[in-house]
Amino acid sequence: MSLSVRELWTAVHGMFLGATFLLAFAGGLAGLYSLRPKWLTPEGIRERVVRLRWGTTIMALAAWLTVITGTYIVYPWYRAKAPAGADLSLYPRSFLKADPSLAAWHTFGMEWKEHIAWFAPMLATVVAYVAWKYGARLAEDDQLRRMMIVIFILAFATAAIAGLLGALITKVAPVL
């Protein structure tokens, strides 16, 4: 099996970085949810806070790297204009826009995906910042912890929507 440079970058963007972000969510959510003084000893809280800080930081970095590689490496290949008479299957945006039955993949799917994806790293960074700033106080402050859980879920939801749209668009019009 061999991959072109474009296919490799698309895989790094979606399958490695995007999947790392999405998988890290489960651990981070469990860490936030279970960070409660009645469930843990003081030593357990300290240990969980260390994991939460580093886990949310790695998750935020994965999110930033995902949107940056998508925006500045993969998306320009998607957006490239097809020269007159070219094989449109090699130009995903032109391919989608040329067929009215597929045009919504670009006009709705890609346009929405490229904008919503940027919310995920911003929201994930908020959670990482709060984990570093407040640490063990997250265990004591139910309202703050719940707020971080909501922001964390919003980060996941925006990344999941962008990832799903990206995977579906790539299925219809891959970047070759």
BAFI-3210 file (N, C-alpha, C; in Angstrom, 3 decimals, decimal comma, padded with zeros to 6 digits):
// residues 176
n [1|2|3|4|5|6|7|8|9|10|11|12|13|14|15|16|17|18|19|20|21|22|23|24|25|26|27|28|29|30|31|32|33|34|35|36|37|38|39|40|41|42|43|44|45|46|47|48|49|50|51|52|53|54|55|56|57|58|59|60|61|62|63|64|65|66|67|68|69|70|71|72|73|74|75|76|77|78|79|80|81|82|83|84|85|86|87|88|89|90|91|92|93|94|95|96|97|98|99|100|101|102|103|104|105|106|107|108|109|110|111|112|113|114|115|116|117|118|119|120|121|122|123|124|125|126|127|128|129|130|131|132|133|134|135|136|137|138|139|140|141|142|143|144|145|146|147|148|149|150|151|152|153|154|155|156|157|158|159|160|161|162|163|164|165|166|167|168|169|170|171|172|173|174|175|176]
n.u [000,839|000,561|000,785|-000,089|001,480|-000,494|-002,582|-001,330|-000,988|-003,682|-004,507|-002,896|-003,943|-006,758|-007,055|-004,970|-004,295|-006,902|-008,339|-006,860|-007,538|-010,353|-010,447|-009,076|-010,916|-012,746|-011,262|-010,612|-013,153|-014,096|-012,182|-012,719|-015,400|-015,207|-013,736|-014,086|-014,358|-015,670|-015,387|-012,711|-009,451|-007,311|-004,760|-005,464|-006,920|-004,888|-003,307|-005,138|-005,547|-003,079|-003,028|-005,312|-004,552|-002,353|-003,538|-005,681|-004,200|-002,655|-004,775|-005,843|-003,658|-003,580|-006,006|-005,523|-003,401|-004,766|-006,737|-005,053|-003,395|-005,417|-006,538|-004,359|-002,809|-004,234|-006,754|-006,143|-005,533|-007,953|-009,443|-008,298|-008,472|-009,845|-008,213|-009,316|-010,960|-009,837|-009,593|-012,122|-012,329|-009,933|-009,923|-011,405|-013,280|-014,192|-015,244|-017,398|-018,979|-019,671|-021,604|-024,961|-026,343|-024,422|-023,495|-024,283|-022,633|-020,378|-021,356|-022,835|-021,723|-018,755|-018,277|-019,464|-018,053|-015,394|-015,497|-016,699|-014,884|-012,789|-013,707|-013,350|-010,501|-010,250|-012,164|-011,239|-008,785|-009,570|-010,547|-008,180|-006,612|-008,100|-007,874|-005,126|-004,932|-006,789|-006,737|-006,857|-008,978|-011,061|-012,194|-013,488|-015,245|-018,219|-019,816|-017,957|-016,591|-018,691|-019,240|-016,872|-017,111|-019,301|-018,213|-016,154|-017,615|-018,852|-016,566|-015,857|-018,188|-018,175|-015,792|-016,421|-018,567|-017,267|-015,328|-016,925|-018,283|-016,013|-015,041|-017,184|-017,296|-014,773|-015,152|-016,930|-015,588|-012,484|-009,252|-006,834]
n.v [-001,167|002,174|005,662|008,836|012,074|013,907|012,236|011,152|013,438|014,059|011,816|012,091|014,489|013,883|011,152|010,696|013,119|014,271|012,036|011,527|013,774|013,349|010,854|011,420|012,913|011,264|010,294|012,740|013,774|011,840|012,223|014,878|014,611|012,751|014,055|014,641|015,506|013,768|011,316|010,787|010,558|013,096|012,701|011,260|013,182|015,041|013,453|012,960|015,562|016,217|014,407|015,365|017,993|017,574|015,869|017,428|019,478|018,187|017,340|019,812|020,771|018,809|019,392|022,014|021,470|019,821|021,532|023,445|021,987|021,081|023,477|024,848|023,020|020,689|021,764|023,753|022,046|020,823|023,037|023,901|025,228|023,802|023,443|024,368|021,753|019,786|016,716|016,488|014,937|015,073|017,459|018,295|020,324|021,624|019,392|018,702|021,040|021,074|019,186|019,279|017,591|016,980|019,355|020,473|019,259|020,787|023,512|023,522|021,492|021,616|024,363|024,873|023,118|024,031|026,322|025,758|023,986|025,439|026,202|024,075|023,781|026,211|026,070|023,743|024,658|026,520|024,805|023,404|025,537|026,344|023,999|024,031|026,496|026,407|023,815|021,603|022,928|022,606|020,235|020,938|022,979|022,692|024,035|025,316|023,056|021,722|023,634|023,509|020,906|021,191|023,003|021,406|019,320|020,785|021,436|018,876|018,218|020,117|019,401|016,768|017,108|018,548|016,640|014,468|015,617|016,163|013,547|012,447|014,151|013,643|011,027|011,300|013,097|012,727|014,057|013,710]
n.w [000,000|-000,843|-000,206|-001,476|-001,129|-000,532|000,339|002,570|004,249|004,583|006,004|008,321|009,274|009,715|010,643|012,486|014,082|014,423|015,378|017,711|019,251|019,506|020,821|023,183|024,467|025,874|028,081|029,298|029,912|031,696|033,670|034,519|035,373|037,479|039,359|042,339|045,735|047,538|046,409|046,180|047,689|049,200|048,068|045,818|044,426|043,824|042,106|040,024|039,119|038,004|035,826|034,495|033,832|032,053|030,173|029,109|028,022|026,041|024,489|023,651|022,166|020,152|018,930|017,964|016,165|014,399|013,182|012,081|010,284|008,636|007,630|006,445|005,018|003,950|003,076|001,018|-001,152|-001,554|-002,341|-004,721|-008,021|-010,926|-014,020|-017,330|-018,977|-017,413|-015,493|-013,333|-011,058|-009,809|-008,563|-005,915|-004,880|-007,214|-008,490|-006,789|-006,935|-009,613|-010,051|-009,520|-007,742|-005,901|-004,947|-002,491|-000,661|-000,769|-000,533|001,848|003,614|003,504|003,774|006,241|007,870|007,732|009,230|011,762|012,828|013,963|016,445|018,210|019,069|020,411|022,490|023,785|024,651|026,548|028,563|029,217|030,149|032,420|033,929|034,530|035,861|038,041|039,074|041,757|042,870|041,158|041,984|044,289|043,587|042,388|040,481|038,762|037,811|036,478|034,520|033,053|032,113|030,384|028,486|027,558|026,384|024,358|022,854|021,998|020,525|018,418|017,154|016,481|014,685|012,636|011,956|011,117|008,902|007,332|006,865|005,424|003,182|002,123|001,389|-000,749|-002,458|-002,642|-001,634|-003,803]
ca.u [000,000|001,315|-000,025|000,504|001,736|-001,797|-003,286|-000,626|-001,361|-005,092|-004,553|-002,332|-004,923|-008,006|-006,966|-004,035|-004,530|-008,322|-008,705|-006,233|-008,404|-011,636|-010,242|-008,668|-012,112|-013,332|-010,459|-010,748|-014,491|-014,128|-011,364|-013,460|-016,599|-014,876|-012,901|-014,973|-013,737|-016,317|-015,001|-011,253|-008,621|-006,521|-003,698|-006,131|-007,244|-003,632|-002,927|-006,094|-005,335|-001,902|-003,485|-006,257|-003,796|-001,597|-004,469|-006,389|-003,208|-002,372|-005,985|-005,915|-002,613|-004,043|-007,061|-004,886|-002,671|-005,749|-007,318|-003,992|-003,040|-006,567|-006,712|-003,216|-002,169|-005,202|-007,799|-005,753|-005,642|-009,397|-009,942|-007,620|-009,361|-009,535|-008,020|-010,309|-010,783|-009,159|-010,375|-012,627|-012,161|-008,671|-010,157|-012,619|-014,251|-014,770|-016,025|-018,655|-019,782|-020,090|-022,764|-025,969|-026,717|-023,330|-023,079|-024,520|-021,465|-019,485|-022,001|-023,174|-020,785|-017,382|-018,303|-019,775|-016,964|-014,157|-015,672|-016,973|-013,707|-011,947|-014,214|-012,857|-009,279|-010,451|-012,858|-010,343|-007,761|-010,205|-010,576|-006,799|-006,204|-008,770|-007,270|-003,835|-005,123|-007,548|-006,306|-007,669|-010,203|-012,116|-012,853|-014,294|-016,218|-019,093|-020,277|-016,837|-016,348|-019,775|-019,048|-015,789|-017,647|-020,115|-017,296|-015,454|-018,561|-018,980|-015,345|-016,000|-019,275|-017,745|-014,800|-017,099|-019,313|-016,279|-014,731|-017,912|-018,430|-014,777|-014,983|-018,208|-016,865|-013,634|-015,707|-017,543|-014,595|-011,206|-008,098|-005,875]
ca.v [000,000|003,421|006,869|010,047|013,088|014,469|011,229|011,054|014,604|013,918|010,812|012,705|015,479|013,313|009,882|010,743|014,261|014,363|010,897|011,742|014,714|012,744|009,792|012,032|013,474|010,314|010,333|014,056|013,893|010,990|012,886|016,020|014,152|012,023|014,890|015,036|015,176|012,643|010,074|010,644|011,061|014,249|012,220|010,902|014,431|015,569|012,601|013,207|016,913|016,142|013,772|016,261|019,101|017,143|015,326|018,499|020,218|017,387|017,383|021,137|020,812|017,975|020,145|023,092|020,891|019,313|022,605|024,127|021,163|021,067|024,782|025,339|021,977|019,878|022,561|024,326|021,024|020,683|024,276|024,208|025,358|022,898|024,094|023,991|020,430|018,862|015,679|017,114|014,073|015,459|018,771|017,988|021,415|021,765|018,181|018,809|022,164|020,822|018,288|019,842|016,634|016,928|020,717|020,759|018,815|021,947|024,745|023,397|020,659|022,117|025,730|024,814|022,393|024,816|027,357|025,202|023,273|026,342|026,322|022,967|024,068|027,340|025,569|022,812|025,471|027,068|023,746|023,171|026,701|026,276|022,879|024,496|027,645|026,105|022,514|020,882|023,687|022,028|019,186|021,579|023,910|021,938|024,884|025,473|021,754|021,491|024,554|022,960|019,730|021,690|023,539|020,236|018,638|021,634|021,240|017,572|018,254|020,855|018,568|015,600|017,554|018,844|015,370|013,703|016,259|015,938|012,158|012,248|014,877|012,900|009,819|011,701|013,778|012,688|014,849|012,703]
ca.w [000,000|-000,849|-000,100|-002,033|-000,104|-000,152|001,129|003,855|005,057|004,928|007,064|009,529|009,724|010,210|011,361|013,618|014,957|014,752|016,220|019,019|019,961|019,833|021,809|024,447|025,087|026,832|029,302|029,925|030,482|032,895|034,682|035,063|036,060|038,703|040,236|043,434|047,026|048,230|045,743|046,130|048,787|048,749|047,172|044,563|043,728|043,261|040,976|038,941|038,588|037,122|034,582|033,831|033,241|030,875|029,176|028,403|027,237|024,846|023,672|023,018|021,125|019,028|018,232|017,204|015,035|013,443|012,370|011,328|009,118|007,741|006,987|005,673|004,197|003,208|002,437|-000,285|-002,192|-001,801|-002,951|-005,996|-009,188|-012,033|-015,321|-018,350|-019,565|-016,490|-014,841|-012,111|-009,887|-009,172|-007,960|-005,156|-004,812|-008,555|-008,722|-006,046|-007,429|-010,988|-010,051|-008,610|-006,694|-004,926|-004,598|-001,065|000,110|-000,650|-000,081|003,262|004,363|003,631|004,290|007,657|008,515|007,856|010,243|013,092|013,324|014,751|017,816|019,032|019,814|021,325|023,668|024,476|025,314|027,752|029,577|029,653|030,944|033,723|034,663|035,047|036,759|039,249|039,584|042,737|043,167|040,321|042,762|045,331|043,008|041,473|039,373|037,828|037,165|035,520|033,399|032,234|031,430|029,266|027,469|027,024|025,493|023,170|022,061|021,356|019,541|017,227|016,460|015,917|013,497|011,587|011,540|010,358|007,591|006,586|006,410|004,377|001,985|001,571|000,756|-002,026|-003,306|-001,924|-002,072|-004,319]
c.u [000,890|000,339|000,684|000,750|000,412|-002,587|-002,645|-001,016|-002,829|-005,251|-003,999|-003,346|-006,134|-007,849|-006,028|-004,372|-005,993|-008,770|-008,090|-007,091|-009,689|-011,505|-009,857|-009,864|-012,664|-012,574|-010,597|-012,102|-014,603|-013,326|-012,075|-014,649|-016,267|-014,030|-013,784|-014,362|-014,375|-015,947|-013,508|-010,596|-007,894|-005,380|-004,279|-006,493|-005,991|-003,204|-003,850|-005,880|-004,128|-002,303|-004,418|-005,529|-003,093|-002,508|-005,202|-005,433|-002,881|-003,576|-006,112|-004,866|-003,014|-005,125|-006,461|-004,155|-003,625|-006,294|-006,256|-003,586|-004,203|-006,700|-005,578|-002,504|-003,201|-006,208|-007,363|-005,817|-007,107|-009,900|-009,350|-008,598|-008,886|-009,307|-009,083|-009,966|-010,125|-010,136|-010,824|-012,472|-010,848|-008,775|-011,465|-013,669|-014,959|-015,659|-017,386|-019,562|-020,326|-021,348|-023,797|-026,383|-025,645|-022,953|-023,273|-023,369|-020,468|-020,200|-022,431|-022,052|-019,424|-017,362|-018,561|-018,620|-015,742|-014,283|-015,874|-015,745|-012,835|-012,449|-013,611|-011,550|-009,431|-011,112|-011,976|-009,248|-008,312|-010,175|-009,165|-006,313|-006,808|-008,192|-005,933|-004,022|-005,753|-007,249|-007,296|-008,938|-011,364|-012,883|-013,824|-015,435|-017,053|-019,506|-019,179|-016,573|-017,436|-019,646|-017,951|-016,250|-018,476|-019,219|-016,547|-016,341|-018,783|-017,755|-015,424|-017,039|-018,845|-016,710|-015,450|-017,879|-018,350|-015,654|-015,670|-018,109|-017,188|-014,685|-015,985|-017,812|-015,708|-014,091|-016,269|-016,493|-013,246|-010,154|-007,041|-004,544]
c.v [001,238|004,586|008,015|011,017|013,671|013,490|011,076|012,216|014,549|012,905|011,363|013,667|014,821|012,099|009,927|011,886|014,374|013,247|011,018|012,683|014,037|011,637|010,355|012,608|012,542|010,332|011,652|014,234|013,052|011,629|014,064|015,560|013,537|012,830|015,478|014,608|013,979|011,298|009,777|011,121|012,304|013,848|011,846|012,133|015,010|014,772|012,844|014,575|016,925|015,529|014,679|017,413|018,668|016,589|016,404|019,343|019,476|017,408|018,724|021,261|019,982|018,703|021,269|022,547|020,348|020,430|023,342|023,303|021,107|022,358|025,124|024,296|021,260|020,735|023,236|023,307|020,796|021,848|024,580|024,221|024,443|023,708|023,599|022,615|019,416|017,818|016,217|016,235|014,370|016,797|018,707|019,103|021,601|020,577|018,276|019,900|021,928|019,966|018,817|018,886|016,516|018,308|021,040|020,271|019,953|023,127|024,679|022,711|021,279|023,524|025,729|024,176|023,269|025,921|026,777|024,511|024,149|026,531|025,264|023,309|025,246|026,868|024,601|023,563|026,112|026,036|023,472|024,316|026,636|025,130|023,294|025,591|027,238|024,732|021,848|021,640|023,226|020,935|019,792|022,424|023,193|022,763|025,067|024,172|021,455|022,389|024,031|021,709|020,166|022,219|022,401|019,488|019,455|021,511|019,916|017,615|018,995|020,056|017,362|015,973|017,822|017,558|014,526|014,304|016,040|014,522|011,897|012,950|014,141|011,626|010,149|012,262|013,810|013,625|013,832|013,310]
c.w [000,000|-000,817|-000,796|-000,880|000,387|000,713|002,513|004,769|005,463|006,056|008,379|010,136|010,387|011,091|012,561|014,569|015,384|015,674|017,610|019,859|020,413|020,880|023,172|025,200|026,161|028,150|030,038|030,580|031,747|034,020|035,326|035,902|037,415|039,681|041,341|044,762|047,731|047,615|045,837|047,415|048,297|047,802|045,803|043,747|043,084|042,027|039,782|038,306|037,652|035,783|033,792|033,151|031,966|029,784|028,401|027,571|025,947|023,911|022,955|021,910|019,913|018,228|017,391|015,985|013,973|012,569|011,559|010,105|008,134|006,958|006,036|004,818|003,329|002,446|001,133|-001,421|-002,548|-002,654|-004,324|-007,158|-010,303|-013,304|-016,312|-018,924|-018,651|-015,953|-013,482|-010,875|-009,148|-008,448|-007,166|-005,120|-006,156|-008,890|-008,039|-006,614|-008,836|-011,071|-009,054|-007,481|-005,611|-004,385|-003,121|-000,196|000,260|000,006|001,381|004,032|004,579|004,206|005,800|008,425|008,741|008,889|011,643|013,675|014,216|016,180|018,732|019,754|020,779|022,620|024,465|025,223|026,586|028,874|030,098|030,541|032,349|034,559|035,273|036,098|038,091|039,846|040,513|043,120|042,292|041,074|043,772|044,762|041,954|040,262|038,322|037,087|036,128|034,293|032,474|031,488|030,222|028,146|026,785|026,033|024,227|022,262|021,306|020,246|018,275|016,444|015,802|014,654|012,348|011,065|010,711|008,970|006,730|006,044|005,284|003,070|001,317|000,887|-000,633|-002,982|-002,587|-002,517|-002,489|-004,618]
res [m|s|l|s|v|r|e|l|w|t|a|v|h|g|m|f|l|g|a|t|f|l|l|a|f|a|g|g|l|a|g|l|y|s|l|r|p|k|w|l|t|p|e|g|i|r|e|r|v|v|r|l|r|w|g|t|t|i|m|a|l|a|a|w|l|t|v|i|t|g|t|y|i|v|y|p|w|y|r|a|k|a|p|a|g|a|d|l|s|l|y|p|r|s|f|l|k|a|d|p|s|l|a|a|w|h|t|f|g|m|e|w|k|e|h|i|a|w|f|a|p|m|l|a|t|v|v|a|y|v|a|w|k|y|g|a|r|l|a|e|d|d|q|l|r|r|m|m|i|v|i|f|i|l|a|f|a|t|a|a|i|a|g|l|l|g|a|l|i|t|k|v|a|p|v|l]
***
